[in-house]
Amino acid sequence: MLNFTSQNASKQLLSGDGWRIGLRSDADLYKGLVGADSWAIELTESELKDFCKLAVQLAETMQLMAAELSDGEKISCTLETEDISLESNGYPHAFTLHLQLLSGRRSEGFWESASVPFLLGAIADLIQ
């Protein structure tokens, strides 16, 4: 994981193979950034908070559902706020994430299952 923090600690970018997430607390409107290798979306502070909260909730839900699924069975879960929709799809131990902004810019993004655990780890670091 790459962690870039500027001299004034108002900028932080965490990234790795297939994922990135950042926070710029001194920005006026778009304080957050999420993305992968070939795309990125700037997020408002509210959208970034929703994204982080929903990603953690989806990861927890996927783990809880593991006991309810047959071997080799996949699951899809979607959580939404007023501003974003986040969907997980796959196995409890290996799932993709799909983000959609529901207002304003109407953007979307996708993370492969190999990147998701690292993105979730970065979210934990970012929200501390």
Secondary structure, DSSP 8 states (H G I E B T S, - for coil): -EEEE-TTS-EEEEEETTEEEEEETT-SS--EEEE-SS-EEEE-HHHHHHHHHHHHHHHHHHHHHGGGS-TT--EEEEEE-SSEEEEEEEETTEEEEEEEE-STT--EEEE-TTTHHHHHHHHHHHT-
